[in-house]
Amino acid sequence: MSAVARFAHGRIHYGWIVLGVTFLTLLIAAATRATPGVFIVPFQEEFGWSRATIGAAVSINLILFGLIGPFAAAVVEQLGARRTMLFAVGLVSTGVALTTLMTSAWQLILLWGFVVGSGTGMTALALGATVVNRWFTQRRGLAMGILTASNATGQLIFLPALAKLVEDHGWRVAALCVVALGVLLLPVIALLMRNHPRDLGINRFGEAGIAEAPAKGGGNPAKLAVSTLLIAARSRDFWLLFGTFFICGLSTNGLIGTHLIPACFDHGIPEV
């Protein structure tokens, strides 16, 4: 029996370990997604790009962050959470690392818009909801609340530090620090993340016995995501949630998260 399997049958339910790994993944993804606010001014100064050009890359990033969520959840159902998270974190780290070599605006749009946007979209709250539903029956609201808090926590912890790094050492050092966080997270996911309680011979938190085997993955993840969205679209609650999240994303991520720091800089307030 492996060390993880022995731990899974200990006093602490292994669902909390899975929740912790997922929290760290969402935390670093949120911090990565928020870093353009710190990089806009250095990009303008070094490359001479307009704020609109940089904002276009961030816009693509945010659009993909929203649109990929349902499809990422379908991929998790097919491939499992661990492989999905490893691929997503690796994709984000690669995209951010390559931005340190860019020289043209189209490279910024490709890397920060499409590559990083796709990776962070795969680690959105849809991933968190899938993990919580698989591992928790009791305390499901608490578990989902913890994962939801990762978004603001990532920005709160990392943005001041990244701003300080940009001010003292330049934006490339800050970008490489983000890459290092992702690289350090990869072995944590590989060693500790598990796809389903059945893998460890246990049940969800709050249920006795051994969980039933998950349904065999099959079919096209894109088709599964679209069909699920069509079913959800018949619900009024879905559209109420869609509308409130849309407004939150427009104001918090789209305006404040992206442009507050450059706007303050324009008025004589330093980034830090």
C-alpha positions as CSV (number, residue, x, y, z in Angstrom):
1,M,0.0,0.0,0.0
2,S,1.4,3.4,-1.0
3,A,2.0,6.2,1.5
4,V,-0.9,8.1,0.0
5,A,-3.2,5.1,0.4
6,R,-2.2,4.6,4.0
7,F,-2.8,8.3,4.7
8,A,-6.2,8.1,3.0
9,H,-7.3,5.6,5.7
10,G,-6.1,7.8,8.6
11,R,-8.0,10.2,10.8
12,I,-8.1,13.0,8.2
13,H,-10.3,12.4,5.2
14,Y,-8.3,12.5,2.0
15,G,-10.9,14.8,0.5
16,W,-9.4,17.7,2.5
17,I,-5.9,16.9,1.0
18,V,-7.4,17.0,-2.5
19,L,-9.2,20.2,-1.6
20,G,-5.9,21.8,-0.5
21,V,-4.1,20.8,-3.7
22,T,-7.0,22.2,-5.8
23,F,-7.0,25.4,-3.7
24,L,-3.2,25.9,-4.4
25,T,-3.8,25.3,-8.1
26,L,-6.7,27.8,-8.3
27,L,-4.7,30.3,-6.2
28,I,-1.7,30.3,-8.5
29,A,-4.0,30.5,-11.5
30,A,-5.8,33.5,-10.1
31,A,-2.5,35.2,-9.3
32,T,-1.2,34.5,-12.8
33,R,-4.4,35.8,-14.4
34,A,-4.1,39.1,-12.3
35,T,-0.5,39.9,-13.2
36,P,-1.2,41.9,-16.4
37,G,-2.3,44.7,-14.2
38,V,1.2,44.9,-12.8
39,F,2.8,44.4,-16.3
40,I,0.9,47.0,-18.3
41,V,3.1,50.0,-17.4
42,P,6.4,48.1,-18.0
43,F,5.1,46.8,-21.3
44,Q,4.3,50.3,-22.4
45,E,7.6,51.7,-21.3
46,E,9.7,48.9,-22.9
47,F,7.9,48.1,-26.1
48,G,5.9,51.3,-26.7
49,W,2.6,49.4,-27.1
50,S,-0.6,51.2,-26.4
51,R,-2.8,50.3,-23.5
52,A,-5.5,49.3,-25.9
53,T,-3.1,46.7,-27.5
54,I,-2.2,45.2,-24.2
55,G,-5.8,45.3,-23.1
56,A,-6.7,43.3,-26.2
57,A,-4.5,40.4,-25.0
58,V,-6.0,40.6,-21.5
59,S,-9.5,40.6,-23.0
60,I,-8.8,37.4,-25.0
61,N,-7.4,35.9,-21.8
62,L,-10.6,36.7,-19.8
63,I,-12.9,35.6,-22.6
64,L,-11.2,32.2,-22.8
65,F,-11.2,32.0,-18.9
66,G,-15.0,32.2,-19.0
67,L,-15.7,30.2,-22.1
68,I,-13.4,27.3,-21.5
69,G,-14.9,26.5,-18.0
70,P,-17.7,24.2,-19.2
71,F,-15.4,22.4,-21.7
72,A,-12.7,22.0,-19.0
73,A,-15.3,20.4,-16.7
74,A,-16.1,17.9,-19.4
75,V,-12.4,17.2,-20.0
76,V,-12.1,16.5,-16.2
77,E,-14.9,14.0,-16.5
78,Q,-13.0,12.2,-19.3
79,L,-9.4,12.5,-18.3
80,G,-9.5,13.0,-14.5
81,A,-8.7,16.0,-12.4
82,R,-5.0,15.2,-11.9
83,R,-4.1,15.0,-15.6
84,T,-6.2,18.1,-16.4
85,M,-4.6,20.1,-13.7
86,L,-1.1,19.0,-14.7
87,F,-1.7,20.0,-18.3
88,A,-3.3,23.3,-17.3
89,V,-0.5,24.4,-14.9
90,G,2.1,23.3,-17.4
91,L,0.4,25.3,-20.2
92,V,0.2,28.4,-18.0
93,S,3.8,28.2,-16.9
94,T,5.0,27.7,-20.5
95,G,3.0,30.7,-21.8
96,V,4.3,33.0,-19.0
97,A,7.9,31.8,-19.5
98,L,7.8,32.5,-23.2
99,T,6.5,36.1,-22.7
100,T,9.9,36.9,-21.3
101,L,11.3,36.4,-24.9
102,M,8.6,38.3,-26.8
103,T,9.4,41.2,-29.0
104,S,6.1,41.9,-30.8
105,A,2.5,42.6,-29.8
106,W,1.1,39.6,-31.7
107,Q,3.3,37.4,-29.4
108,L,1.7,39.0,-26.4
109,I,-1.7,38.3,-27.8
110,L,-0.8,34.7,-28.6
111,L,0.9,33.9,-25.3
112,W,-1.0,35.9,-22.7
113,G,-4.2,35.9,-24.6
114,F,-4.6,32.4,-26.0
115,V,-2.1,30.2,-24.2
116,V,-2.3,31.6,-20.7
117,G,-6.0,32.2,-21.1
118,S,-6.7,28.6,-22.1
119,G,-4.6,27.3,-19.1
120,T,-6.3,29.5,-16.5
121,G,-9.7,28.7,-18.1
122,M,-9.0,25.0,-17.3
123,T,-8.4,25.9,-13.7
124,A,-11.5,28.0,-13.2
125,L,-14.3,27.3,-10.6
126,A,-15.7,24.6,-12.8
127,L,-12.8,22.5,-11.8
128,G,-13.4,23.3,-8.2
129,A,-17.1,22.4,-8.4
130,T,-16.2,19.0,-10.0
131,V,-13.7,18.2,-7.3
132,V,-16.1,19.2,-4.5
133,N,-18.9,17.1,-6.0
134,R,-16.6,14.1,-6.3
135,W,-15.1,14.3,-2.8
136,F,-17.7,15.8,-0.5
137,T,-21.3,15.0,0.6
138,Q,-21.1,16.9,3.9
139,R,-19.5,20.3,4.2
140,R,-19.8,20.7,0.5
141,G,-20.7,24.4,0.9
142,L,-17.7,25.0,3.1
143,A,-15.4,23.2,0.6
144,M,-16.8,25.2,-2.4
145,G,-16.4,28.5,-0.4
146,I,-12.8,27.7,0.3
147,L,-12.1,27.2,-3.4
148,T,-14.0,30.3,-4.4
149,A,-11.9,32.3,-2.0
150,S,-8.8,31.3,-3.8
151,N,-9.4,33.9,-6.5
152,A,-9.2,36.9,-4.2
153,T,-6.5,35.2,-2.0
154,G,-4.2,34.7,-4.9
155,Q,-4.4,38.4,-5.9
156,L,-4.0,39.6,-2.3
157,I,-0.9,37.5,-1.6
158,F,1.0,37.8,-4.9
159,L,0.1,41.1,-6.5
160,P,2.0,43.4,-3.9
161,A,5.0,41.1,-4.1
162,L,5.0,41.0,-7.9
163,A,4.6,44.8,-8.0
164,K,7.7,45.1,-5.8
165,L,9.7,42.7,-8.0
166,V,8.7,44.7,-11.1
167,E,9.8,47.9,-9.4
168,D,13.1,46.6,-8.2
169,H,14.1,44.0,-10.8
170,G,11.9,44.3,-13.8
171,W,8.9,42.5,-15.1
172,R,10.8,39.5,-16.5
173,V,12.0,38.5,-13.0
174,A,8.4,38.8,-11.7
175,A,7.2,36.7,-14.7
176,L,9.8,34.0,-14.0
177,C,8.7,33.9,-10.3
178,V,5.2,33.1,-11.5
179,V,6.6,30.4,-13.6
180,A,8.6,29.0,-10.7
181,L,5.4,28.8,-8.6
182,G,3.7,26.8,-11.3
183,V,6.7,24.4,-11.7
184,L,6.9,23.8,-8.0
185,L,3.1,23.0,-8.0
186,L,3.4,20.3,-10.6
187,P,5.0,17.6,-8.4
188,V,2.5,18.4,-5.6
189,I,-0.4,17.7,-8.0
190,A,1.3,14.6,-9.4
191,L,2.0,13.1,-5.9
192,L,-1.1,14.1,-4.0
193,M,-4.0,14.7,-6.4
194,R,-6.4,11.9,-6.9
195,N,-9.4,11.8,-9.3
196,H,-12.0,9.9,-7.2
197,P,-12.4,8.5,-3.7
198,R,-12.7,5.1,-5.3
199,D,-9.0,5.3,-6.3
200,L,-8.1,5.1,-2.6
201,G,-10.8,2.7,-1.5
202,I,-12.8,5.3,0.4
203,N,-16.0,7.2,0.0
204,R,-16.9,10.9,-0.1
205,F,-16.5,13.0,3.0
206,G,-19.7,12.3,5.0
207,E,-20.4,8.8,3.5
208,A,-19.3,5.5,4.9
209,G,-18.0,2.6,2.9
210,I,-16.3,2.7,-0.6
211,A,-17.5,5.0,-3.3
212,E,-19.0,3.5,-6.5
213,A,-16.7,3.5,-9.4
214,P,-17.1,6.7,-11.5
215,A,-18.8,6.4,-14.9
216,K,-16.5,5.4,-17.7
217,G,-15.4,8.4,-19.7
218,G,-16.5,8.3,-23.3
219,G,-17.7,10.5,-26.2
220,N,-16.6,14.0,-27.2
221,P,-16.0,16.4,-24.3
222,A,-17.0,19.3,-26.4
223,K,-20.3,17.6,-27.3
224,L,-20.9,16.8,-23.6
225,A,-20.2,20.4,-22.6
226,V,-22.6,21.9,-25.2
227,S,-25.4,19.4,-24.4
228,T,-25.0,20.2,-20.7
229,L,-25.1,24.0,-21.4
230,L,-28.3,23.5,-23.4
231,I,-29.9,21.8,-20.5
232,A,-28.8,24.4,-18.1
233,A,-30.0,27.2,-20.4
234,R,-33.6,26.1,-19.7
235,S,-33.3,27.1,-16.1
236,R,-34.0,30.6,-14.9
237,D,-31.5,30.2,-12.0
238,F,-28.7,29.5,-14.6
239,W,-29.4,32.9,-16.3
240,L,-29.5,34.7,-12.9
241,L,-26.1,33.3,-12.0
242,F,-24.8,34.0,-15.5
243,G,-25.9,37.6,-15.3
244,T,-24.4,38.2,-11.8
245,F,-21.1,36.5,-12.7
246,F,-21.0,38.5,-16.0
247,I,-21.3,41.8,-14.1
248,C,-18.8,40.7,-11.5
249,G,-16.3,39.6,-14.2
250,L,-16.8,42.8,-16.2
251,S,-16.2,45.1,-13.2
252,T,-13.8,43.2,-11.0
253,N,-11.6,41.3,-13.5
254,G,-12.2,43.3,-16.7
255,L,-11.9,46.9,-15.3
256,I,-10.5,47.0,-11.8
257,G,-8.3,43.9,-11.9
258,T,-6.7,44.9,-15.2
259,H,-6.6,48.7,-15.3
260,L,-6.6,50.0,-11.7
261,I,-2.9,49.9,-11.2
262,P,-2.1,51.7,-14.5
263,A,-4.7,54.3,-13.8
264,C,-3.2,54.9,-10.3
265,F,0.2,55.1,-11.9
266,D,-1.1,57.8,-14.3
267,H,-2.1,59.9,-11.2
268,G,1.3,59.6,-9.5
269,I,0.6,56.6,-7.3
270,P,3.4,54.1,-7.7
271,E,2.6,50.4,-8.4
272,V,3.5,49.0,-5.0
